[in-house]
Amino acid sequence: MRGQVFGWRWRSNPLRRRSDVVEAWTVLIVVFLLVVGAPAAGIAVGQWAHGDARAHAAAQRAELDRVSAVIVEKAPAAAPSAYGDKQPMHWVQARWTEPDGGSRTGEARVPTGTKRGDRADVWLDSAGHSVPPPPTDTAVWQHALAMGTCATGGVVGIVLVLHFTVRRVAIRHRLAEWEQEWARTGPDWGHRWA
């Protein structure tokens, strides 16, 4: 019985309508797009995002100068955490020697608990101002994974919305076809044949 029920939309029978065939093909296409298309789109977008973010980080590294600074202000102490979360970064006063040889005091971004006299890297723009560091390789990979995941989710959402729309149209056509058949055969059902 199971073999006869499964795949009935593919076999020719008097109950099968054109909308049944369309719906069966749609299900195959949807499964293919969800299994193959969505991951492929996610991988393609992730690779593009990784290359773009990597080029952006390299361009930032080329524009900025990294100098070693001495911290002149103590960073806030580490806050206790039940889960051992990564502690936040803080902007504190630091002193460094600029690439042209002059000494300068400004802000440096350091981890929680950094003490006075510790050393930290400071990134300077072309005007000599302290700026946030360029994205790390980890940040580039996180960006690529996030973009790939969003692309995969977007494709899945679009495919499911289109499938829902096609299914509703197929059901509407199927009901219209049944209504036409009933209009043709319904009046004969009320008569008794002697």
N, C-alpha and C positions, 0 to 999 in steps of 0.2 A: 504494500500500500504506500509506503514512504517513497519508493522509487516512482510511483505513478503521480504522487502529489508534487514532489520536487521537480521543478523544470516544466511544469504544465504550460507555462507561457511560451515555451520554445516549441512544443509539439503542436501540430495542427489538430484542432478539435473544435466542435461547434460552439463551445462556450468562450473561446478565446477571441478577444477583440483587438483591434489595431492598437488601442491605448494600452493593452496588456503587454504587447510586444515592445512598445516605446518605453514603458516603465521598466521592463526587464533589461533592455539595453542601457537605460539610464543608470540602473543599479550597478551594472558591470562597469560603466564608465566612472561612476562615483567611487567605487571600490578601487579601481586603478588609480584615480587621481589622489585618493586619500593615502594609498599605500606607496605609490611611486612619485606622483606629482608634487604633493606637499613637501615631503622630505627633500626632493630634488630642488625645489624652489628655496627652501630654507638653507640648504647647503650652498647654493649659488649666491644668495644674498649674503650669507655669512662670510663666504670667501671674498666677495666684493667689499663688504664692510671692513674685514680684516686688512685687506690691502690698502683701502682708503685711510683707515685709522693709523695704520703703520706709517704710511707716507706723511700723514699730518704730524705724527709724533716726531718723525725724523726731521721734518721741516722746522718744527719748534726747537728741537735740539740744536739744529744748525744756526738758528737765529739767536738763541740764548747762550749766555756764558755761565758756566758753573764755577763757583769759587767756594773755598772752604772758609767758614766763618767761626768765630769764637762767640759763644753765647754769653751775654752780659746780664741776662735777666733769667731768673729761674722759672721754668714752666710749671703750671699747676700740677699738683700731685695726682697720682693715679686714683681713679674712683674705684671702690670695690665693686666687683661684679660676680654674680653667682655662676655665670656661665663662662667666665674667662674671655669675654668679648675683647676684640681689638680696641685698644684705647684711642681716643681721638687725638688729632694733631692740633697744635696751638701756635699762634703767631707770637713770638717774643723778640725782644731787642737783641741784636747781634752786631758784631764788628768784623769787617773783612777788608782785605786788600783788593782793590779793583784791578782789572787787567792792565790799566795804564799805570799802576803803581801807587795811586792815592788810597788813603784809608777812608772808610765810610762806615757809618752806623745806620742800621735800618732793621727791618723785620725779617725774621727767618721762621720758616714753618718747621716745628720740631715735635717729636712725640711727647706724650704726657710723661712727666717725671724727669725731663732733661734738666741737668743742674748747670749752675753758672760755671763757666770755664770749659764745658764740653764743646766739641766741634760738631758742626752740621754743614751740609751742603746748601748753598744759596744759589738760586738761578736769577740772573740779571737780564733785563731786556736791553735794547740798544741805548736807552736813555740812562741805564745804570740803576733802575728801580728793581726792587725785589719782586719777583712774580712767582706764582705757583709753578712747580716743576712740570715738565712735559709728561704726558701719559706713559706709564710703564708698560712693559710687555703684558703683564697681567691685566691691566686696564684695557689694552687693545683687544686681548682675547675675550674679556668679559663683554666688551662692546660688540664684537663679532658674534658671540653666542647669543646675546640679547637680540640683535637684529635678525639672525637666522631663526631664532625661536618665534619672534613676532611675525616673520614672513611665513613660516610654516603654519602658525595659528591663523593668519589672515587667509591663506589659501584654503585651509580646512573650513573656515567660516564661510567663505564665498562658495565653495563647492556644496556645502550643506544647505545654504540658502537657495542656490540654484536647483538642487535636488528637490527641496521642499516645494519650490515653485513648479517644477516640471511634474512632480507627483500630484499636486493639486489640480493642475490642468488636465492630467491624464484621468484623474478621478472624475472630474467634471465631464470630460468626453465620454468616459465609460458610462456614467449615469445617463447622459443624453442618448447614447446608443441603446442602452437597456430600455429607456423610455420609448424610443422609436419601436423597438421589438415588441414591447408590451402593447403599444397602440395597435400593432398589427395582429397580435395573437390574443390579446386580452378579451375582446368581444366573443371569441369562440369558446372561452372557458365557461361562460355562463349558460351555454346551451347544452341540453341533454340530447344525446344521439340515441335514437331508438332502433 
